[in-house]
Amino acid sequence: MLGTFVITWRETIEAALIVGILLTYLDKIGQASQFRLVYWGVAWAVAAAATFAGLSTYAAALFQDAGQEIFQTAILFLATVVLTHMVVWMHHNAREIKGDLQHRAELAIAKRQLWALATLAFVGVFREGVETVLFLWGLFLQGAAGESVGAAVTGGLLGVAVGVLMTWAFFKGFGHLDLRPFFRVSGVILIFMAAGMLASGFGHLIAGGWLPGIVEPLWDTSWLLSERSFLGSLAAGVFGYRSHPSLVEAGSYLLYFPVVFGVLEIQRRRYVA
């Protein structure tokens, strides 16, 4: 539940900020009549993201018998790559999003290409929707075994509701608040999730016989915290906890952090310079 909440919360805020920036700018320059184009872009983006979710579920069903491990491994690695790219990209470009969106909206109005306003909203919201689907697939395939479908859905819906409420408050009088601490904290949590997905991907390769685990298990803490317990499922979904990982799984998990934080540090130094 906590994992799905964090993902939908973060992605909803990112999507809602894009829409809010566009609407606020259009209102500021006296183009409130064009709000409908932004709303149309959002509606089409939500429909397209839902279609993507349906197609991914259909594709998973096709691999139900043959190649299931390959499909699941591919999804986990893809979710890891996209999640990592998103965190790194936001860390570097968060300051420029508002100015870039306003510049694009200004060009669209100046050139009377008003359909571009709908496109801006569509691309921004659809991207966040696709990312959400991939990340939720990654959590599901990690196997938060103790978590019911109802709890996962509840967490996801709560994340959407809180994200919308926070963004609404931000644009309705609390715009002076700094959202950077939120993105930093949620970014760290997402990095832990990505590390867990990476380790799970290697776990599927080992289970399929395509990769040796080398040492299996490296340790066994199931007596202390089982992944099938409530707390264990939370730790597995949010922090990638494994009670009895192989050496390859544990190694991939631990090595992920210095690589990602090293990239973030390089970006920070370049920005400062």
N, C-alpha and C positions, 0 to 999 in steps of 0.2 A: 504493500500500500504506500509506504513512504517513498519507494523508488519511483512508482508511477506518478505520485504527487509532485515530486521534485522536477521530473522531466516535463510534465504538462504545465506546471507552474512557470518554469523558466521559458519554455517555448511559447506559451500563451503571451507572456509579457513581451517577448521579442516581437511577435506578430502584432500585438496590440499597439506597441510603440510605433511601429511603421505606419499603421493606419492612423493613429493619433497625430503623428507628425504631419502627415498629409492633410488631414482634416483641419488641424490648427492653422497650417500655412494658408490653405485655401480660404479659410474664414478671415485671416489677417489681411489678405490682399483683395477681399471683397468678391471672392468666387465661390461663396457657399452654395450657389446653385449647382455646382459640379460635384457636390457630395455624393450624388447618386452614382456617379461613375466609380468612385472609390468603393461604395457599397456593392456595386455589381462585381467589381474585381474580387472583393472578399468572398462574396457568395460563390462565384465560380471557383475560387481557390479551395474553399471548403469542400465543394462537390468533387473537385479533382483529387484532393487529398483522400477523401473517403473512397473514391474509385481506386486509388493506388493501394489503400489498405485492403480493399476487397480483392484486388488482383494478387496481392502478395499472399493473402490467405488461400486463394485458389491455387497459386503456385506451390504453396506448402503442401496442399492436399495431393498434388500430382507426385510429390516426392515422398508420400507417406510410406510407401513400401520400399521402393528401390531408390538409393541415393539420398536417403533422409539425412545421414550424417554429413554428406557433402553440402547439401542445401543449408543445414543449420550452421555448419562451420563458415560457409560463405556469408551468411547473414550476420553472424557474430563479428567476423573480421571487418565486414563493410560497416557495421554499426560503430565499431571501434574507430575506424579511419574517419568516418563522417563526424562522430562525436569529438574526436581530438581536433579535427580541422575547425569545427565550429568554435570550440573553446579558444584555440589559438587565434583564429580570425577575429573573434569578438574582443579578445585582449588587445589586439593591435588596432582595430578599426572602429571600436565603439564610439570614439570621440568624433568621428567623421560621418557617421550615419545620418544625423540630422541635416547637416549642411548638404550632403550629397543628394538626399531625397528632395530637399527644397529646391536645389538647383535643377534637378530633373523635372520637377513639377513646373518650375518657372519656364523652362524651355518648351514643355508641352503646351502651355498656355500661349506663349509668345508665337509659336509656330501653328497654333490652332489645331494641334494634334491631340485633342482632348481624350481620345481613346488611350493615349499613353498613361493617363492618370489611372485608368482601370488596370492597365498592364503593370504599373508599379505596385499597386495593391495586390494584384494577383500573384506576381512573382514573389513578393515578400512573404505573404501568408502561405502560399503553396510550399515554398521552401521549408518553412517552419513545420508545416503539416507533414511533409515527407520525412523530415528529420525525426519528428515525434513518432511516426509509425516505425521507423527503423530502430529507434532507441527502445521503444516498447517491445518490439520483437526481440531485441537483444536481451532485455530483462526477462522476458518469457522463456527464452531458450537457455538462459543461465539456470533456470529452474528454481525460482523462489518457492520451494516445495511446500512449505507450510502455509502459503498464502492462497486463499481462495480467489476464484475469478471475481466474486462479488466485492471482495476487499480491494482488488486491483482496480476494478472499474470505479469504485467509490473514491479511491485515491486520485485517479485520473480526473474525475469530474470535479473534485475539490480543488485540484491544481488549476484547472481551467477557470473555475469561479473566483478563486483568490487572485489569479493573474489578471483577469478582467477588472476586478474590483480595485486592485492596486494601480493599474494603468489609468482607470477612470479617475481615481483620486489624484493621481499625478498631474493629469491635465485639467482638473477642476479646482485648482487652488493650491496644490502642493508641488507645483513644478520646481520649487526651489530645493526640494529634497534631492539628495545625491543618490542615484541608483547604483553607482559603481560598487559600493560594498556588497549589495545584493548579488551582482554579477560575479564578483570575486569569490564570495562564499559558495554560491551555487556552482561556479566553475570548478572549484576544488572538489566538490561532491561529484560532479560529472566526470572529473578525471579519475576518481576512485571507481566509478561505475565502468568507465572505459577500460580500466585495468582489469576489472573483473570479467568483462566481456572478452577481452583478449585471452585471458587465462582459460575461460570456458571454451573458446575456439580451439585452443590447443588440446583441451580435454576431449573434445569431440574427435579430433584427429587421432588421439591416442586410443579412444574407445573404438574407432573404426579400423585400427590396426595399421594406420599410415605413418605413425610416428611412435617411437618408443618413449615411455615415460621415464626411463632410466632408473629412477628410484620410486617405487610405488608401494605404499604411500610414503611420503617424506616424513609425515607425522600424522597422528590421529587424535583429534580433540573432540570427536563426536560424543564422548562421555561427558564432556564439559558443556559443549554448545552444539547441538545437532542442527543441521540445516533444515530439518523438518519441524523444528520448534518455531514458535512465533518470533522470538528474538533472533534465532538463527536465520530465518528466512529474510528478516530485515537486514541483517548483517550481510547476507549473501547478495541481496538485491542492490543495496546501497554501496557496500564496501568490497564486494567480490569475495567475501569470506568463504573458505573451503575447509571443511573439517579434516579431510584426508587427501590433500593434493599430491600429485606427483612432483618430482623435481622440476620437470619441464614447465608445468603449470605455475608452480611457485616462483620459478626463475623468471618466466615471462611477465608475471605480475609485478615482481620487484624491480625488474629492469625497465619497465615502462615509465616509472616515475622520473628517474634521472634524465631520460631522453626528453620527455615532455617539458619538464621544468627547465631543462637546459635550453630548449627552443624558446620558451617564454622569456628566459633571461637574456638570450641573444637579441630577441625583439626589443626588450626593454632598453638595452644598451644602445641599440641603433636609434631608437626613438629619442633617447636623451641626447645622443650625439648630434 
